């Protein structure tokens, strides 16, 4: 990781929390020691995360996708993928893809699970995994495209409708 990711005003993508914005650096006293902490605000979940400045290189996050990367991920949504294997194996694969923190892999999870969810043929757990992947994707789409949630959802719906035709 490079230090420039942690510049005030930058957005960061955390696989567990979603999209956060670097708001400020703050001095915090913990057990009599002063630490400089990066304050990251997660607007959607209304959560604030404070990370020690000297530990930032160990943080599992990435910079926001570029418009080109988002376009490529949206293209993945437009492709219909066949699902192979039993549910336990697929569950592990989906979990790894989501926690990989790579937008194109998150798009693959959505692309594979969306037809099952739409048809109502999903098994236990698939809906939860689908919602997690979709939530991460939508959060990033909203920031990259500077749009609201409704517009982001419409964009995804439109792409998936094109895929059906």
N, C-alpha and C positions, 0 to 999 in steps of 0.2 A: 504494500500500500504506500501511496505517496502522501506526503503531508498536505499537498494542495487540495486534497479531497475535503479536508477539515477546515476550510476557509469559511468564515462567517458568511451566511447567505446561501451556501451550497446545500443541495439536497443529497441525502445518503439513503441507500436502500439496505434495510436490514431484513434478512429472511424471516425472523420471528416477529418483528414489530411493524414492518411496512416502511413507508417513506417518512423520513425525518428531516427537518431543516436545522442546520447549524445556526443557532441564534446568537450565542455569545460565549465568551470565556469568563469564568467566575472564580474568585478565590473562595475556597471552602475549608473550614477548619474541622478536621476529624481527629479526635483524640489528641488535641493539642498540636497537631501538625497542619500546616497550610498546604493545600493542593490547588493547583490551577486546573479547573474542570471545564470541559467543553459541554455546553448546554445544548441538547438536541430536542426539538419540539416535534411531537407527532400529532398533527392537527386532527386526523381522523379519530384516533383513540384518546385524544386529550391527555396524552402521556408526555412526561418530561424525563429525559434520560441525561444523567450527568456522568461524563467519562473523564478519568484523569488524563491530562494532556500527555504525560510521559508513557501512557499505555496505549495510545491511539493506534500504533502500528500492529497491535495484537487484536484489534477489533474486527469481527467478521461482518464487513459491510462493503458496499461498492458505491461508486458514483452513479448518478442517475444516467439512464440510457440516453444516447443521442437520438435525434429524430430519425436518423437512418436505421439505427438498431431497433427502434420502435416499429418502423415500417416493416423491417424484416420479420419481427415477431408477429405483427398483424398478418403477414403473408402466411405464416405457419398456421394461424387460426383458420385460414381459408382452405387449408388442405385437410381432407378427410383421411384419418389414419385408422387402419384395422388394429384391433386389440387382440393380443395373443397372450397366452399363459393364464395361470390360475390367479385368483384374487390376491392371495398372500404375496406372491412374487411381484405382481403389479403394484400392490400397496407399497412395498419397499422401494420399488423403482420410482413411483410417484413422489414419495417422501424425499428421496435423494434429489430428485429434480427440483422440487420446491425449495429445499434447504440449500441447494447449490448456489442460489442467489443469481442465477443466470436467466435473463428474461426469455430467451428463446426456449429454454427447457420448461419454464413455467407455462409458456404458450403451448408446448406439446402436451402437457397434462390437460389443459383446458380443451384442446383440440380432440384428444382421445376420449375424455369423459363426457363432453357436452352431448354427443348423440345418445349416450346411455341415460343421462339425466333427463333429456328432453323426451325420451321414449318411456321413461319411468321404469326402466329395466335395471337400474343400478342396484348393487348390493350394499349392505351396511358399510358405512365408511367412505364410499365413493362420493357421496354428496358432500360430506365434510371436507374431503380433500379437494374436490372441485371448487367449493366455496372459498377455501383458503387460497388456492391458486388464482381464482378469479379476483378476489379481493386485492392481492398483491399486484396483479396485472392492472387492474382498474386504477389503483392509487398512482401507479407510475404513469399510466396513460394520461391521467388528469393533469399531472405536473408537466409532462413532456409536451402535451398538446395545449396546455393552458385552458382546460375546459372543466366543466362541472361533471358530477357523477352521472347525471342523466345523459349528457352528450357522450361520455365515455362508454356507457352501456349501449347506447344507440349505435355507436361505431362498431362495437363488437357484434351486436345483433345483425347489423347490415352485412358484415363480412360473413357471418355464419349463414345468413339467408342466401347470399351469392353462392356459397359452397353447395347448398342444396339444389340449386338450379342446374 
